[in-house]
Amino acid sequence: MRVNVGSLRPVVACLLAGFLVVGAAQPAAAAPRRAEQWYLDELRIDQVHKISTGRGVVVAVVDSGVEATHPDLRGQVLAGGRSYGASGDGRADEDGHGTHMAGIIAAKSGGRDGVDGIAPGAKILPIKLRKGTGTNSAAAVAAGIRMAVDGGAKVINLSIGAPGFASPAEQSAIKYALDHDVVVVAGAGNTAKGHVAVGNPANTPGVIAVTGTTKGGRFWSGSVQGPEAVVAAPGDSVYNVTNEEGYGWGDGTSDSSAIVSALAALIRAKYPELNAPSVINRIIRTARDAGPAGRDPQYGFGVIDPMKALTANVPAVTANPLLDPAAATEPGPARTGGADEEFDVTQHGDRGGPTDQQVMVVGIGIAVVLVLLLGLVVFLIWNRRRYRREAARAGDIPDEVLDRAPPGGYPPPGADYAPPSGYPPPPNYGPPSGYGPPPGGPPPGYGPPSGYGPPSGYGPPSGYGPPPGYGPPGGSPPAPPRER
């Protein structure tokens, strides 16, 4: 079979275009900045995002403000407010601390070499506690917590801390948040700042106090420890955004707190019907036990496991397990150290709709189909035009070229022509001039077969006679009848 290679070129071009679209739509596999985010790989965040991205959940960052213009935070930051008595919203950050926390929670890579947040579907509500790089007042913290609750936050991240216990105003604000079904998360504290015990607001009852770990899940030496510890999360060399559109590493339980706040957002998006106590219970009951068995001063209930927190079968509770330990459900299979339970991603997606990855795959598929359809249309138009050109060229050929029949017919054969055996001679054909019978007569034995005669009883039909006037051949014709 002969293939017209030229006619296949448009099809090949269309297929190549489709493959290029698919290739262009894929994110860079090993962007340098993403490669620095070791904690995302350790927490299996790429796999977690197939189940939940935190979409629809508002996380308040009560901190130094958030630089909303950072490329990886554009579109992720709400207006928020300022709790230190100044006018304006929370979308400004002279210090960079609050911007770093917001990036850990909800950054969306704004370019080919950006960073990812743990809950990129969530929105950040920035509450600015101070101007510049000063200290936070207890009044500003208390007012900031209440502003976050009133602003619609379902999770409040407090990556702040001080020795001792929270002021009555702060304790009242935290109770206000818990009473309004809000999950409150705070960093336990850092030894580099002179902290020797879990400080406030992390040591306030009902708050998830988070200690820090290093790569591999070991306890980070820069983290404080104490009986108030609830869970542990990465806190050493956490890479993410900073203010002035920058990127950098953070060390501290502030980063650990932001990671757990993002986990709470993932759970609330996946299970919107759960109350805050059940979200807290799910976090602590699916944590991977580390250190001494059970709750301990370094890891609390264990190191967080986002995948299990989103997929394990953990019954709901009605009371905050950190306020009423008897209300907590018994640890399930997720805390036994066994293999991950099997799960179907289609049954664990965000309740709000398809995940970002599903939307991307659908978009790529639509783009490929459109490119292929466009290529098919181009090919059909090109092929039709090619057919018309060939037909036009064929129409210009004279008929005598296509059918070379000479006028007047073909000439008679030559004198030496003899018809093939079994074919009659052509018209006017005769023996060559001078041709006669062979000398000596016919060959010996030539004649009718010996003994040949008419069949027995054969004769003319009865009553048959020659017609009137008929005579034998060779004789004189009969005389015409005489008139009488």
N, C-alpha and C positions, 0 to 999 in steps of 0.2 A: 504494500500500500504506500502510495506516495503522499507525503504531507507537505502542504504549502506553508513553508515556514513564515513567509511574509504575512500571511493572513492571521498567524497566531501572535504577531508582535503586539497588537493592541491588547489582547487578553493577558499576555505576560506582563505588560506595563501596568494594567489594572491590578493584577494580583500583587505585584511589587509595591504599588501604592498602598494597597490594603495592609500589607505587612509593615510598611513604614509607619502607617497610622498606629498600628498596634504597638510597635516598638517605641514610638514617640510618646505614647500614653503611659508607659511604664515608668515609675519613679526610679531614680538612681539607686542602684543596689548597695553601694558602699560609699555614700557621701561622707567626707571626713568628719563633719560635725556630728552626724548621726552615729558614726562609729565610736565617738567619745561617750555616748550615752549607754554605758555598760549596764546600767540598772534596768533599762527597758528590756534588754535581752534576758537578764536574770529573772525578771518578773513576767516574761513571755507576753509582753504588751502587744506585739504584732498579732498574736493568736487571740489575745483578749479582745482586741478591736473587732474581731469577727462576731463577737457576742454583744459588746456594748462600747459606745464611745462617750457616754455621759450626756447624750443629746437631750436638750430640754431642761437640764438641771442648772440652777444658778448657784455658783460657789462664791461666797464673799471672802475677799482677801483683806483682812483688817491689818494694815501694815503701813508702809511709807508711801503708798500710792502705786499706780501702775502706769507705765509709759505705753499708752494705747497705740501709738504710732509705730511701734516696732514692727517690722515686716512679718514676723511670725505670730504677732498678736492682733493684727488688723482684723476687725470684725468680730473679735472675741471678747471685747471689753465693753461693759455697759458704763453708764455715766457715774454711778456711785455717788459718794459725797465726802465731806470733810467733817471730822468729829472734834477738832481742836478749836472750834470757834471761828474759823475763817469761812468766807464764802467760796463757792466754786465746787467742782466735782472732784472725783478721785483719780482722774486721768492725767496725772503728772507725778513724776518720781525723781527727785533730786538725788536720792540715796542709791537706788537700784535694787534694794532688797525686796521690796514688794513686787517689782517687775520680774525678778528671778523666780519668786514663788508662783506668780501667775503663769509663767512659761512652763514650769514643771507640771502644773495642773492642766493647762488647756492650750499650749502652743500648737499652731498649725504651720508646718514648714512653709514659709513664704517664698521660697526659691528652690533652686536645685540643690542648695547646700544649707538648708535650715535645720531646725531641731523639731522634735515631736513632743507633745504633751501626753500625759497618761489618759486624760479625758478630753480629747480635742473637740468633742461635741458639746461640751459644757460652755457656759458663759461666765465671765468673771465680773463680780460686782466689787469694785475697788473702794475701800473706805480708808481715806488718808488720815493717819493719826497725828501727823506732825509736819512741819515744814522743814525742809533740809534734812540734816543728819542728826538732829537732836534726840533726846530721850522721849519716851512715851509716858504721858501722865495717866494715872489710874482713871481720872475722869474721862479722858479722851478714849481710853479702851472701853470703859463701860458704855459711853455714848455710842461708840463705833459698833459694838455688838448689837445694841438696840436698833441702830440704823440699818444694819445688815438684815435683821429679822424683818423689819418693816419694809425693806426694799425687795423682799421676796426670796431671799437666799434660803436654800434647803440644807446647805452645808456651810459652816463657818470655819475658815482656817486662821488660827492664831499662831503664826510663827514668831512669836514674841515671848519674852519671859523675864522674870525677875525673882530674886530670892524671896523666901517667905511665902505668905499666903495672900490671896487676892483680897482687895478691899471690899467692904460691904457693898459698895456700888457695883463693883465688878461681879461679885457673887450674885447679886440680884439680877444683873444683866444676863449672866449665864443661865440662871434659872428661867428667866424670861424666854431665852432661846429654846431651852429644853421643853418648856411648857408649850411652845409653838411648833413642836415637831421638827426641830432643827438638830442636825448632828454637829457637835462642836469638837474640833480637833486642835491640839496644841503640842508644841515641841517640849520635851522634858527638860532640856537645858544642856549647856556645853561647859566642859571643864576649862576650856581656854578662856572663858569669861569669868572664871572664879567660882562657878557654880559647883556645889558639892552634893546637892540633893535635887530632886525633882521640884522645880519652882512653880510659881503661879503664872498663868492660870491653869497649867497642866495638872496641878495637884488638887484642883477643885473637883469635888465629886460630880460624876456624870460626864466629865470631859475625857476624851480618848487621849491619854498621855503617850507620846511616841518617843522611843529611844532610837539610836542610830546603829546601823550595821555597815560593814565593808563589803567589798566584792567577795562573793562566796558565802555571804550570810553570817559572817563572824561578827561578834559584838565590837563596835567601834570604840576605841579607847578614848576618843574625845567626847563621848556621850556620858552624861550623868546616869545614875541608876538609882533605883529605890522601889519600895513596895507599891508606889502609885503607878508604876509602869504598866501599860495596857498591852501594847504591841510594839514591834520593832520594824523598821524599814530602812532602806539605804540612806546613808547620811554622809558618806565619805566621797569626795570628788564627784559631785553631782553636776553634770554639765547641762547648761541651758542658757536662756537669754539673760541679758542685763540691760540696764538703761543705756541711752544714747545709741540705740540700735546695735548693741554689742552682744557678745557671747562670753561665757566664762564658767568657771567651776565654783561650786559652793560646798562648804564643809560645815555640817551642823545638823542638829535635830530640827532646825527650821525646815530644811529640805525634806527630812523624814516626815514631818508633819504635812507638808504639801502633798507628798506622795499618798499618804493615807487619806487626805481630803479628796484627792482625785479618785481613789478607790471608792469612797463613799458615794461620789457622783456616779460612778459606773454602776453601782448597785441600785441606786435610786432610779436611774434611767431604765435598768433592766427589770426592776420590780417596783413600778410606781405605786403599787398599792401598799407597800410596806411602810410602817411607821418608823420613826427614828430609832426607837429601842430595838426593833428587829434588824435594822441596818447595822447597828452597833454589835448586836449579838452575832450576826452573820460574819462580821469582820473578825471577831475574837474567836469564834468557834471553828473557823476554817483556817486559822493561822497555823503555821508549821511549828510544832513544839521544838524548842531549842534550849540548850542549857539543861539545868535540872528539870525533872519531870514536873509538869504542871506549871502554874504561874510562878515566875521568878523575878528578882529585882532588875535583871538586865534585859530580858526579852519580853517580860510580861507574859501574856498568853502564847507568844510565839512570833515568828516572822510572818508578815502578811503573805498570802497566796491569792492574788487576784483571780486566777482561773478557778480555783475551788470556791472562792467567795461568790462567784457568779453562777456556778453550776451545781454546787453541793446541795443536798436536801437538808435544809435547816429550817425547822418549824418557826413560825412567827411567835413573838412574845408581846406582852402588853406593858411590861415595866422595863425601864432601863437597867440592864444587867450590872452596870457599874454603880448604880444606886441601891439595887436590891439583888445581890448575887443569887438569891434563891430563885429569881425569876428566869435566870439564864437556862437555856436548854442544855441537855447533856451533850458533850462532844460526840459528834457522829463519826462516820467512817473517814471523813476528810481529815481528822486529826490523828488517825492511827498510823500515818506514815506510809499507807499503802499506795498502790498505783492510782493515777488519775482516773476518775470514773469516765466512762464513755459518754459523749454528749453529741447532740445534733445541733450544729450551728443554726440551722433554720428554726429551731425551737428556742434558741437563747438570744435572739437578736433584740435590739432596742425595741421596746413596745411602740415607740413613736414612728416607726417605719423602717425602711431598709438601712443598712449600715453604709458608711462612706465607701467601703470597698465594693459593696454590691452595686452602688450607684456608678462607681467608676467602671466596673466590668460591663454593666448595661450600656453605659455611654460608649465604651470601646466597641462593643458589639454593633451598636447602631451605626457608628462611624464606618466600620468595616463594611457593613451591608450597603450603606449609601455609596461608598466608594466603588464597590463591586457593581452595583446597579448603574452608576454613572458610567463605569467602564464598559458595561454591556451595551448601553445606549450608544456610546461613542463607536463601539465596534460595529453595531448594526448599521449605523449611519455610514460609516466608512466602507463597509462591505457592500452596501446598496449602491454607493457612488462608484465603487470599483466595478460592479456588475454593469452599471449603466455605461461606463467608459468602454468596457470591453464590447458591449453590445453595439455601441456607436462605431467602434473601429470595425466590427464585423459587417455593419451595414454599408460601409464605404467600399467593400471589396466588390468588383464587377461580377455579374452573374457568369460570364464566360470563363472566369477564373475558377469559380466554384463548380461549374458544370461545363467541362470542355467537350461539347458535342458539336462536331464540325457541321456546317450547313450542307444540306444535300445528302446526308447519310454517308456511310463508309464506302469506299471503292470496292469493286469485286476482287476476289482473291486472284493471285497470279496463276500463270499457266501450270506451275508445278505444285499447285495446292491440291491436297487430297483430304477429304473430310475424315475425321476420326472414325474408328470402327464403330458401326452401329448408328451413325448419324446419316441422314439423307444428304445427297449432294446439293450444293447451293443452286439457285436458279441459273439456267443457261450453261450449266456445267456439262461437259461432254468429254469423251476420251481425247487424249492428245491427237494432234494431227498425224495421220499415217498409221493410226492404230487399227488392227484387224484381228481376225481370229488367229489363233496360233497355227502355225503350219502343221499339216498332217492331220487336221481335223481334231475332233474332241479326244480327249484322253481315252485310252482303252477302258472299256467297262462303263463308259459314261452313258447314261440313259435311264429309262425308268427301271425300277427294280424288277428282277426276274420273277415271272409268274404273276405279275400284278394285273388285276382286272377289276371290273366293278363288282361290288358285293352281290352275293347271290340274291336273285329275285329283283334286282334293281332294274328299272326301266322307266319309260315315261309314264306319267300319270294316265289313269284310264280316261279315254275320250279326249286325250290331248292331241292336238295337231298344230302344225305351224300356222301362224296367222295367215290370212289371205294375202297372196302375193309374195309370201316368203319362200325362198329357196335356199338350197345349200350354198354356203359361201363359195366363192370362186367361180360359180356358173353364171350364165346369162340371166339377167333379171327377167322375171315372168312378164309375158305380154299383157298389156293393160286389157281389161275386159272390154269386149265389144258392146257397142250400144245396139239395142234391138229396136 
